[in-house]
């Protein structure tokens, strides 16, 4: 059991955590640790037996407190894996009428955007990448794959492919891809996006902090320069519980 968890569940801390029956004090102690950042999104709770031994209470009391926190959405039980902290999700809306980057979207909402790079380099193109980007024989493709995060909550997996002619040094992209493209005169001016519902599987689910099979949004985007040339082919996977895409519709003028 980690030091943070041990201190949260120490009997003297538990007695000072709140009022009422023991299960409520335990719930209040864990909830305060989550809200205060001592327990973070994705952290695993020890088994209920260990919590009971550490806190000097019965397993029935522990089960009642954990059940309450699961019902409140602060904890999630994953069969065969354990019980994990779930940071409350702040839903994000993105307009479908604006061509903006993830970093720009989060900044407009006052959220701190960050990334965890999964791949950033030059590769031989797949047949699909060569077709989508119009690559000539022998051309390389720049792949930028990252986990997109807002206020420490993983929101999306983004897998972008660009011609190496446009993006010769993928490692030069530190934050916004579109800002990097603007510096070289290759920022897209329009895009076609296809959105479909999906279930998040395997490693993608683990990276996004959701259960395998949870609902997601699969987005394929093809972006164009003013000349009509394709500059970006991106496939993204968003958590459906955290992201809404909004489109404004108008009636045609008669």
N, C-alpha and C positions, 0 to 999 in steps of 0.2 A: 504494500500500500504506500503510495507516495506521501511525502511529508505534508503537502497541502491538504490532502484528503484526511490524513491522520489528525491534523490539528483541527479541521472542521468537525470531525466526529468524536473528538476527545470528550469524555463525560462532562468535564467542567465547562467546556465550550457549549455543549448541548444544553446544559441546565440554564446557561445564560442566553440562549438563542431566542427565547420567547416565552409565551405563557401557554397554559393549557396542558393537555395530555402529552405523553412522550412522543407519540407519532407526529403530533403537530409541531413540537419543538424540532424534531428531526427534519421534517419538511421545511420548516422555516430556516433552519441552518443551511440546508442544501440550496434552497431557493436564493438565500442571501448570497451564498458563494457564487452562484451562477450570475445573478444580477450585478454582483461586484467584480466579476471578471476573474475570480480565483479558480472557478471551474469554467472552462472554455468549451465552445462548440466542438463536439467530437470526442471530448474526454470520456473515458470509460469509468464507471463507478465500480468499486470492488464488488465481489459477490455479496449477496445479502447476509450470508453467514459471517463474513469478515466484518461487515458494517456492524452487525449485532455484537460481535465480540469486542470490537474497538470501542463502541459507544456504551457497552454494558447494558444493552437492552435485548428484548426478545426478537426473534426473527419475524414473529407476527407483527410486531410494532414496525419493524423495518419495511415489511411488505406493504403495510397500510400507507406509510409515508411515500414509498416509491410509487404505489398505485395512484395516489393523489397527484404526484408530479407528472406521471405519464399522462393522466387524464387532462392535466393542465397544459400539456404540450411542451414541458421543459425537459422531459426525459423520454427516451424511446427504447423499447426492448427489441433486440434483434435476435431472433431464434438462433441458438448455437453460438452467439458471439458475446452477449451480455447486455448491459444497460448503459446507454450513452446520453451525454448532455446534448440537448438541441437548443441552439440559440434561437430566440424568437425571430421569425423571418419578417423583415420589412419588405413588403411587396414593392417592386419597381415597375414603373410604366415606361415604355419606349414607344415613341410615335413612329408609325410606319411611313410618315410623309417626309421625314428628314433623314438624310444620309450622314450619320455621325458615328464616331467611334465609341467604344465602351467607356473609355476614359472620359470623353466629353459628356456622355450621358450621365455618368456618376457625379461629375463635377457640378453639373447643372442642378442636381438634387442634393448637393451638400454632402455627398458620401465620399469616403476616401477609397479610391480605386487602387488595387495592387494586382500583381500577377505572380504566378509561379510557373517558370518556364519548364516545359516538358521536352521540347525540341526546338532548336533554332540553328538552321544550317542549310547548306546547299546539297541537293540530292539529284539523282537521275529521276526524271518525271515518270509518274505512272501513266498508263495510256489515257486515263481520264484527265489528268492534269495537262498532258500535252494537247489534248483536244480542246479543253476548256480555255486554255491560255494561248492557243495557237502557236505552240512552240515548234521551231524548226528542228530537224534532226540534229542530235548532239547537244541541244541546249539543256541547261540545268534549271532546276526550280528551287526557289527559296521557300522553305517551310518554316512557319512560325506557329508552334503549338503551345498553348498555355492555358492554365487554369485562371479564370478571371474572378477576382475577389472584391467585395465591397464591404467596408467596415468589418473586416475579418471573416466575413461569411462567403464561402464559395458559391458563386452564382452560375457560372457557365464554363464550358470547355470550348475553346476557339481554336480551329485548325485552318490557318490561312496558307494559301499557295500563291506565289507570284513568280514571274519570270526573273531569272538571275540578272537579266539585262536591266530590269527595273529595280531590283533589290540585290545588288551584288554582294552586300555584307549584311546578312540577317542579324549579326550580333550588334549592329549599330542601332537597332530598334530597342530602346530602353523602356518607353512607355507607350504612347499612342502610335499605332501603325500609320494612321492617316497624317499625323504631324510629320512623321519621318518621310512619308511619300510627298507631302507638300514641299519639303525642303529640296527635293530633287525634281520638282515640277511634275509629279506623277499622281497627285491626289485625284481620286475619282470624282466625277461630277454627277453620276447617276448609277443606280444599281437595280437589279431585279432580284427579289427575294422570294423564296418558297418556304413556307412554314407548314410543318406537319406534326401531329401528335405522335409520341413514341413512348416506349418504356425504357428506362435507363438500366443498363446492364453492366455486370462485371466490374472491371477496373474503373470505368466511367462513374459508376455509382459510388465507389469508394472515394474517388477524388472529389466528387461533389458533396459527399457527406450525407447521402440518402441511401435508402434500402434498394437492393436490386429489385427491379420491377416497378419502382415508383414512376409516376408520370413525368414526362419531359417534353420539351419542345425542340424539334430538330429543324434547323434553319440552314438553308443553302443560299448563298449570296454570290452573285456575279456582278462585279463592279466595272464600270467603263470610264475611260478618259473622254475628253471632249471630242477627240478624233473618232471615237467609236471603238477603239481598241480595248479589249478586255485587259484589266490591270490586276484584278484580284479574284480569286476563287476561294471562298471560305465556307467551311461547314462548322456549324456551332451547335452545341447541345446545352440547353438551358433548363434549370430546375423549374418545373411548372408551378411549384408552390411559392415561388419568389418573383416571377416575372410575368407581366402582362404586356401584350402588344396592342396598341390603340391606333385605330385608323379613323380619320375624320372623313365623312361622306357628305357629298352635296348633290342636290338634284340638278340634272342638266337644265339649262335655260331653254325655255320653249321659244 
